[in-house]
């Protein structure tokens, strides 16, 4: 019997692919962030704004369906990851603006390849889904 080497090298770490404690994909956290419902909407909208900055109320108005709570959580997570900067102005009433960072803009550029793939493959994916769903009924 031939044994395959299932060790995985990620940066300076090595682990076994069958070890549940080893996470071979360092991008999991970023992929999770991208996969949430509102991240790409917020980053995209900020990328279109003057100086890549918008007030919270403008973001909420321009992103259809987002609640105040979800927009707040999304912006906090993006700020934590360094994709957005929060600017607070101690005026009356207080003003807060959110700005897309260079890293946030870079994330959008990285997604262009995925967007290209989706545009060219979505009809085939939808057809496969339809066939699969019909076969399961």
MDTraj code that builds the backbone (N, CA, C; nanometers):
import mdtraj as md
import numpy as np

residues = "UNK UNK UNK UNK UNK UNK UNK UNK UNK UNK UNK UNK UNK UNK UNK UNK UNK UNK UNK UNK UNK UNK UNK UNK UNK UNK UNK UNK UNK UNK UNK UNK UNK UNK UNK UNK UNK UNK UNK UNK UNK UNK UNK UNK UNK UNK UNK UNK UNK UNK UNK UNK UNK UNK UNK UNK UNK UNK UNK UNK UNK UNK UNK UNK UNK UNK UNK UNK UNK UNK UNK UNK UNK UNK UNK UNK UNK UNK UNK UNK UNK UNK UNK UNK UNK UNK UNK UNK UNK UNK UNK UNK UNK UNK UNK UNK UNK UNK UNK UNK UNK UNK UNK UNK UNK UNK UNK UNK UNK UNK UNK UNK UNK UNK UNK UNK UNK UNK UNK UNK UNK UNK UNK UNK UNK UNK UNK UNK UNK UNK UNK UNK UNK UNK UNK UNK UNK".split()
xyz = np.array([
    [0.0837, -0.1179, 0.0000],
    [0.0000, 0.0000, 0.0000],
    [0.0888, 0.1251, 0.0000],
    [0.0543, 0.2221, -0.0804],
    [0.1297, 0.3471, -0.0896],
    [0.0698, 0.4459, 0.0089],
    [0.1545, 0.5065, 0.0902],
    [0.1085, 0.6092, 0.1846],
    [0.1398, 0.7459, 0.1259],
    [0.0422, 0.8316, 0.1309],
    [0.0627, 0.9670, 0.0811],
    [0.1029, 1.0561, 0.1969],
    [0.1894, 1.1497, 0.1697],
    [0.2289, 1.2472, 0.2705],
    [0.1172, 1.3502, 0.2807],
    [0.0536, 1.3555, 0.3969],
    [-0.0562, 1.4510, 0.4122],
    [-0.0166, 1.5695, 0.4985],
    [0.1131, 1.5929, 0.5126],
    [0.1552, 1.7099, 0.5887],
    [0.1417, 1.8337, 0.5013],
    [0.1132, 1.9422, 0.5660],
    [0.0905, 2.0678, 0.4945],
    [0.1819, 2.1735, 0.5539],
    [0.2503, 2.2461, 0.4686],
    [0.3375, 2.3538, 0.5135],
    [0.2655, 2.4855, 0.4877],
    [0.2461, 2.5637, 0.5935],
    [0.1840, 2.6950, 0.5815],
    [0.2754, 2.7928, 0.6523],
    [0.3441, 2.8742, 0.5745],
    [0.4412, 2.9646, 0.6341],
    [0.5467, 2.8833, 0.7069],
    [0.5702, 2.9154, 0.8321],
    [0.6695, 2.8419, 0.9099],
    [0.6074, 2.7268, 0.9874],
    [0.4758, 2.7055, 0.9746],
    [0.4075, 2.5999, 1.0491],
    [0.3861, 2.4783, 0.9604],
    [0.3971, 2.3618, 1.0218],
    [0.3673, 2.2392, 0.9496],
    [0.2703, 2.1592, 1.0340],
    [0.1780, 2.0919, 0.9688],
    [0.0813, 2.0112, 1.0411],
    [0.0296, 1.9004, 0.9533],
    [-0.0503, 1.8164, 1.0105],
    [-0.1103, 1.7050, 0.9382],
    [-0.2499, 1.7452, 0.8935],
    [-0.2811, 1.7197, 0.7676],
    [-0.4107, 1.7589, 0.7123],
    [-0.5258, 1.6900, 0.7834],
    [-0.5022, 1.5698, 0.8405],
    [-0.6109, 1.4990, 0.9078],
    [-0.6218, 1.5347, 1.0557],
    [-0.5411, 1.6289, 1.1033],
    [-0.5470, 1.6732, 1.2423],
    [-0.6483, 1.7860, 1.2528],
    [-0.7583, 1.7663, 1.3279],
    [-0.8610, 1.8705, 1.3353],
    [-0.8124, 1.9979, 1.4040],
    [-0.7028, 1.9914, 1.4781],
    [-0.6493, 2.1097, 1.5456],
    [-0.5664, 2.1974, 1.4525],
    [-0.5309, 2.1444, 1.3352],
    [-0.4474, 2.2188, 1.2416],
    [-0.5346, 2.2883, 1.1385],
    [-0.5181, 2.4167, 1.1233],
    [-0.5926, 2.4931, 1.0241],
    [-0.4964, 2.5327, 0.9129],
    [-0.5005, 2.4635, 0.8001],
    [-0.4024, 2.4883, 0.6951],
    [-0.4276, 2.6121, 0.6114],
    [-0.5385, 2.6787, 0.6315],
    [-0.5707, 2.7932, 0.5468],
    [-0.5699, 2.9194, 0.6323],
    [-0.4637, 2.9986, 0.6250],
    [-0.4559, 3.1174, 0.7091],
    [-0.5568, 3.2247, 0.6703],
    [-0.6190, 3.2121, 0.5543],
    [-0.7150, 3.3130, 0.5088],
    [-0.8570, 3.2873, 0.5583],
    [-0.8784, 3.1840, 0.6399],
    [-1.0145, 3.1518, 0.6846],
    [-1.0867, 3.2714, 0.7453],
    [-1.0201, 3.3459, 0.8329],
    [-1.0847, 3.4604, 0.8974],
    [-1.1251, 3.5673, 0.7981],
    [-1.0398, 3.5925, 0.7006],
    [-1.0714, 3.6925, 0.5984],
    [-1.1848, 3.6428, 0.5100],
    [-1.1819, 3.5154, 0.4742],
    [-1.2900, 3.4601, 0.3919],
    [-1.4227, 3.4670, 0.4662],
    [-1.4188, 3.4440, 0.5961],
    [-1.5404, 3.4562, 0.6766],
    [-1.5914, 3.5997, 0.6730],
    [-1.5010, 3.6961, 0.6865],
    [-1.5396, 3.8372, 0.6816],
    [-1.6012, 3.8693, 0.5453],
    [-1.5389, 3.8239, 0.4380],
    [-1.5914, 3.8514, 0.3039],
    [-1.7252, 3.7845, 0.2799],
    [-1.7459, 3.6716, 0.3451],
    [-1.8684, 3.5963, 0.3238],
    [-1.9874, 3.6475, 0.4015],
    [-1.9646, 3.7411, 0.4938],
    [-2.0820, 3.7897, 0.5659],
    [-2.1659, 3.8765, 0.4727],
    [-2.2880, 3.8968, 0.5112],
    [-2.3866, 3.9554, 0.4201],
    [-2.3545, 4.0985, 0.3761],
    [-2.2907, 4.1784, 0.4620],
    [-2.2812, 4.3211, 0.4342],
    [-2.1418, 4.3731, 0.4028],
    [-2.0380, 4.2970, 0.4283],
    [-1.9011, 4.3478, 0.4114],
    [-1.8742, 4.4009, 0.2714],
    [-1.8999, 4.3217, 0.1707],
    [-1.8683, 4.3650, 0.0340],
    [-1.9538, 4.4856, -0.0048],
    [-2.0791, 4.4894, 0.0403],
    [-2.1651, 4.6057, 0.0122],
    [-2.1030, 4.7331, 0.0695],
    [-2.0600, 4.7267, 0.1954],
    [-2.0043, 4.8448, 0.2621],
    [-1.8742, 4.8871, 0.1949],
    [-1.7845, 4.7928, 0.1724],
    [-1.6553, 4.8255, 0.1120],
    [-1.6750, 4.8814, -0.0290],
    [-1.7639, 4.8207, -0.1050],
    [-1.7910, 4.8682, -0.2415],
    [-1.8461, 5.0102, -0.2392],
    [-1.9420, 5.0352, -0.1499],
    [-2.0030, 5.1680, -0.1443],
    [-1.9015, 5.2738, -0.1029],
    [-1.8167, 5.2405, -0.0056],
    [-1.7125, 5.3351, 0.0352],
    [-1.6145, 5.3615, -0.0789],
    [-1.5891, 5.2626, -0.1612],
    [-1.4940, 5.2799, -0.2717],
    [-1.5461, 5.3787, -0.3756],
    [-1.6771, 5.3952, -0.3829],
    [-1.7377, 5.4856, -0.4813],
    [-1.7529, 5.6284, -0.4302],
    [-1.7372, 5.6483, -0.3000],
    [-1.7606, 5.7794, -0.2383],
    [-1.6430, 5.8735, -0.2635],
    [-1.6712, 6.0049, -0.2551],
    [-1.5644, 6.1044, -0.2620],
    [-1.4640, 6.0755, -0.1523],
    [-1.3379, 6.0718, -0.1889],
    [-1.2297, 6.0437, -0.0943],
    [-1.2523, 5.9132, -0.0185],
    [-1.3349, 5.8243, -0.0726],
    [-1.3673, 5.6948, -0.0118],
    [-1.4176, 5.7108, 0.1321],
    [-1.4922, 5.8188, 0.1573],
    [-1.5472, 5.8473, 0.2902],
    [-1.6969, 5.8692, 0.2827],
    [-1.7679, 5.8177, 0.3835],
    [-1.9115, 5.8432, 0.3955],
    [-1.9505, 5.8459, 0.5421],
    [-2.0555, 5.9207, 0.5697],
    [-2.1137, 5.9191, 0.7039],
    [-2.1966, 5.7926, 0.7195],
    [-2.2168, 5.7529, 0.8450],
    [-2.2948, 5.6336, 0.8757],
    [-2.4328, 5.6420, 0.8113],
    [-2.4984, 5.7564, 0.8269],
    [-2.6351, 5.7712, 0.7751],
    [-2.6393, 5.7571, 0.6229],
    [-2.5364, 5.8055, 0.5546],
    [-2.5317, 5.7920, 0.4085],
    [-2.5126, 5.6458, 0.3691],
    [-2.4263, 5.5754, 0.4410],
    [-2.4080, 5.4325, 0.4133],
    [-2.5386, 5.3574, 0.4334],
    [-2.6059, 5.3866, 0.5445],
    [-2.7305, 5.3160, 0.5753],
    [-2.8354, 5.3422, 0.4677],
    [-2.8426, 5.4653, 0.4217],
    [-2.9405, 5.5009, 0.3193],
    [-2.9085, 5.4340, 0.1851],
    [-2.7819, 5.4190, 0.1542],
    [-2.7416, 5.3702, 0.0223],
    [-2.7249, 5.2188, 0.0134],
    [-2.7299, 5.1500, 0.1278],
    [-2.7196, 5.0036, 0.1266],
    [-2.8561, 4.9484, 0.1639],
    [-2.9300, 4.9096, 0.0642],
    [-3.0681, 4.8658, 0.0813],
    [-3.0784, 4.7436, 0.1729],
    [-3.1616, 4.7566, 0.2758],
    [-3.1921, 4.6435, 0.3623],
    [-3.1053, 4.6280, 0.4850],
    [-2.9946, 4.7001, 0.4948],
    [-2.9075, 4.6852, 0.6117],
    [-2.9704, 4.7569, 0.7317],
    [-2.9685, 4.6902, 0.8463],
    [-3.0196, 4.7525, 0.9683],
    [-2.9078, 4.8334, 1.0333],
    [-2.9474, 4.9225, 1.1233],
    [-2.8483, 5.0032, 1.1943],
    [-2.7520, 4.9133, 1.2716],
    [-2.8051, 4.8115, 1.3363],
    [-2.7216, 4.7198, 1.4151],
    [-2.6210, 4.6462, 1.3269],
    [-2.6671, 4.5928, 1.2141],
    [-2.5771, 4.5164, 1.1272],
    [-2.4725, 4.6061, 1.0612],
    [-2.5108, 4.7275, 1.0268],
    [-2.4135, 4.8201, 0.9693],
    [-2.3079, 4.8559, 1.0736],
    [-2.3512, 4.8789, 1.1972],
    [-2.2571, 4.9086, 1.3057],
    [-2.1595, 4.7936, 1.3258],
    [-2.2112, 4.6708, 1.3336],
    [-2.1244, 4.5536, 1.3524],
    [-2.0282, 4.5354, 1.2355],
    [-2.0780, 4.5529, 1.1153],
    [-1.9941, 4.5369, 0.9966],
    [-1.8822, 4.6400, 0.9954],
    [-1.9164, 4.7651, 1.0233],
    [-1.8148, 4.8706, 1.0246],
    [-1.7114, 4.8469, 1.1343],
    [-1.7555, 4.8017, 1.2509],
    [-1.6608, 4.7714, 1.3598],
    [-1.5644, 4.6607, 1.3184],
    [-1.6172, 4.5563, 1.2565],
    [-1.5320, 4.4463, 1.2120],
    [-1.4338, 4.4913, 1.1041],
    [-1.4803, 4.5731, 1.0118],
    [-1.3920, 4.6242, 0.9072],
    [-1.2848, 4.7154, 0.9660],
    [-1.3228, 4.7942, 1.0662],
    [-1.2255, 4.8803, 1.1341],
    [-1.1223, 4.7944, 1.2077],
    [-1.1687, 4.6922, 1.2745],
    [-1.0795, 4.6013, 1.3481],
    [-0.9784, 4.5354, 1.2548],
    [-1.0220, 4.5001, 1.1344],
    [-0.9350, 4.4343, 1.0370],
    [-0.8461, 4.5320, 0.9603],
    [-0.8658, 4.6628, 0.9814],
    [-0.7835, 4.7616, 0.9123],
    [-0.8311, 4.7962, 0.7728],
    [-0.9538, 4.7590, 0.7403],
    [-1.0069, 4.7859, 0.6068],
    [-1.0801, 4.9192, 0.5998],
    [-1.1187, 4.9710, 0.7161],
    [-1.1932, 5.0965, 0.7267],
    [-1.1353, 5.1761, 0.8437],
    [-1.1327, 5.3079, 0.8289],
    [-1.0941, 5.3972, 0.9382],
    [-1.2175, 5.4758, 0.9794],
    [-1.2387, 5.4863, 1.1096],
    [-1.3502, 5.5641, 1.1644],
    [-1.2963, 5.7003, 1.2050],
    [-1.3560, 5.8061, 1.1497],
    [-1.3174, 5.9434, 1.1831],
    [-1.4291, 6.0051, 1.2667],
    [-1.3940, 6.0475, 1.3881],
    [-1.4913, 6.1095, 1.4787],
    [-1.4614, 6.2587, 1.4859],
    [-1.5672, 6.3392, 1.4680],
    [-1.5551, 6.4843, 1.4757],
    [-1.6398, 6.5326, 1.5930],
    [-1.5759, 6.5882, 1.6979],
    [-1.6503, 6.6297, 1.8180],
    [-1.7250, 6.7609, 1.7960],
    [-1.8271, 6.7538, 1.7149],
    [-1.9111, 6.8696, 1.6856],
    [-2.0449, 6.8494, 1.7542],
    [-2.1323, 6.9469, 1.7418],
    [-2.2687, 6.9318, 1.7918],
    [-2.3610, 6.9430, 1.6719],
    [-2.4311, 6.8365, 1.6343],
    [-2.4196, 6.7004, 1.6874],
    [-2.2895, 6.6349, 1.6392],
    [-2.2447, 6.5310, 1.7099],
    [-2.1206, 6.4641, 1.6695],
    [-2.1331, 6.4065, 1.5281],
    [-2.0222, 6.4080, 1.4575],
    [-2.0197, 6.3568, 1.3204],
    [-1.9168, 6.2444, 1.3129],
    [-1.9540, 6.1356, 1.2456],
    [-1.8639, 6.0225, 1.2251],
    [-1.8636, 5.9889, 1.0766],
    [-1.7447, 5.9723, 1.0222],
    [-1.7296, 5.9299, 0.8836],
    [-1.6442, 5.8040, 0.8801],
    [-1.6714, 5.7215, 0.7817],
    [-1.5950, 5.5983, 0.7625],
    [-1.5224, 5.6087, 0.6300],
    [-1.3947, 5.5721, 0.6334],
    [-1.3096, 5.5830, 0.5153],
    [-1.2488, 5.4468, 0.4826],
    [-1.2524, 5.4120, 0.3563],
    [-1.1904, 5.2889, 0.3093],
    [-1.0388, 5.3073, 0.3072],
    [-0.9651, 5.2152, 0.3670],
    [-0.8191, 5.2223, 0.3671],
    [-0.7640, 5.1666, 0.2362],
    [-0.6347, 5.1851, 0.2160],
    [-0.5695, 5.1260, 0.0988],
    [-0.5835, 4.9743, 0.1014],
    [-0.5740, 4.9157, 0.2211],
    [-0.5891, 4.7710, 0.2317],
    [-0.7314, 4.7295, 0.1932],
    [-0.8307, 4.8089, 0.2331],
    [-0.9687, 4.7804, 0.1950],
    [-0.9886, 4.7900, 0.0447],
    [-0.9289, 4.8921, -0.0167],
    [-0.9368, 4.9061, -0.1623],
    [-0.8646, 4.7899, -0.2299],
    [-0.7550, 4.7451, -0.1699],
    [-0.6822, 4.6306, -0.2240],
    [-0.7647, 4.5036, -0.2188],
    [-0.8465, 4.4904, -0.1138],
    [-0.9342, 4.3741, -0.1043],
    [-1.0316, 4.3726, -0.2221],
    [-1.0852, 4.4893, -0.2566],
    [-1.1762, 4.4958, -0.3718],
    [-1.1041, 4.4562, -0.5000],
    [-0.9814, 4.5025, -0.5152],
    [-0.9050, 4.4646, -0.6354],
    [-0.8834, 4.3135, -0.6388],
    [-0.8581, 4.2545, -0.5227],
    [-0.8388, 4.1091, -0.5166],
    [-0.9661, 4.0346, -0.5544],
    [-1.0813, 4.0938, -0.5248],
    [-1.2089, 4.0292, -0.5555],
    [-1.2465, 4.0384, -0.7030],
    [-1.1755, 4.1203, -0.7794],
    [-1.2074, 4.1339, -0.9220],
    [-1.1979, 3.9999, -0.9944],
    [-1.1007, 3.9178, -0.9580],
    [-1.0873, 3.7857, -1.0201],
    [-1.2059, 3.6967, -0.9894],
    [-1.2514, 3.6995, -0.8654],
    [-1.3693, 3.6214, -0.8277],
    [-1.4922, 3.6730, -0.9018],
    [-1.5054, 3.8045, -0.9104],
    [-1.6185, 3.8637, -0.9811],
    [-1.6181, 3.8215, -1.1282],
    [-1.5008, 3.8204, -1.1900],
    [-1.4877, 3.7749, -1.3289],
    [-1.5341, 3.6301, -1.3404],
    [-1.4870, 3.5442, -1.2494],
    [-1.5239, 3.4031, -1.2516],
    [-1.6752, 3.3871, -1.2366],
    [-1.7355, 3.4607, -1.1439],
    [-1.8803, 3.4508, -1.1212],
    [-1.9566, 3.4920, -1.2463],
    [-1.9186, 3.6036, -1.3064],
    [-1.9889, 3.6495, -1.4272],
    [-1.9840, 3.5464, -1.5381],
    [-1.8741, 3.4754, -1.5509],
    [-1.8587, 3.3783, -1.6591],
    [-1.9105, 3.2394, -1.6250],
    [-1.9316, 3.2102, -1.4992],
    [-1.9714, 3.0748, -1.4602],
    [-2.1065, 3.0654, -1.3901],
    [-2.1655, 3.1775, -1.3529],
    [-2.2921, 3.1735, -1.2799],
    [-2.4023, 3.1012, -1.3564],
    [-2.4202, 3.1231, -1.4863],
    [-2.5248, 3.0474, -1.5562],
    [-2.5043, 2.8962, -1.5457],
    [-2.3814, 2.8506, -1.5578],
    [-2.3543, 2.7064, -1.5469],
    [-2.3799, 2.6570, -1.4049],
    [-2.3408, 2.7348, -1.3050],
    [-2.3656, 2.6966, -1.1652],
    [-2.5157, 2.6863, -1.1403],
    [-2.5909, 2.7855, -1.1880],
    [-2.7362, 2.7829, -1.1686],
    [-2.7994, 2.6631, -1.2386],
    [-2.7504, 2.6282, -1.3562],
    [-2.8020, 2.5118, -1.4282],
    [-2.7714, 2.3834, -1.3515],
    [-2.6516, 2.3705, -1.2994],
    [-2.6163, 2.2526, -1.2190],
    [-2.7035, 2.2440, -1.0938],
    [-2.7289, 2.3562, -1.0309],
    [-2.8161, 2.3577, -0.9128],
    [-2.9568, 2.3106, -0.9491],
    [-3.0073, 2.3614, -1.0625],
    [-3.1418, 2.3239, -1.1058],
    [-3.1496, 2.1735, -1.1293],
    [-3.0534, 2.1181, -1.2009],
    [-3.0516, 1.9742, -1.2294],
    [-3.0413, 1.8942, -1.1000],
    [-2.9554, 1.9352, -1.0112],
    [-2.9378, 1.8661, -0.8833],
    [-3.0674, 1.8684, -0.8030],
    [-3.1284, 1.9875, -0.7922],
    [-3.2520, 2.0010, -0.7143],
    [-3.3651, 1.9177, -0.7734],
    [-3.3764, 1.9151, -0.9066],
    [-3.4804, 1.8344, -0.9708],
    [-3.4587, 1.6859, -0.9453],
    [-3.3351, 1.6420, -0.9448],
    [-3.3040, 1.5007, -0.9209],
    [-3.3346, 1.4602, -0.7770],
    [-3.3290, 1.5539, -0.6849],
    [-3.3537, 1.5250, -0.5432],
    [-3.5021, 1.5246, -0.5082],
    [-3.5861, 1.5712, -0.5991],
    [-3.7301, 1.5776, -0.5693],
    [-3.7997, 1.4486, -0.6008],
])
top = md.Topology()
chain = top.add_chain()
for i, resn in enumerate(residues, 1):
    res = top.add_residue(resn, chain, resSeq=i)
    for name in ("N", "CA", "C"):
        top.add_atom(name, md.element.get_by_symbol(name[0]), res)
traj = md.Trajectory(xyz[None], top)
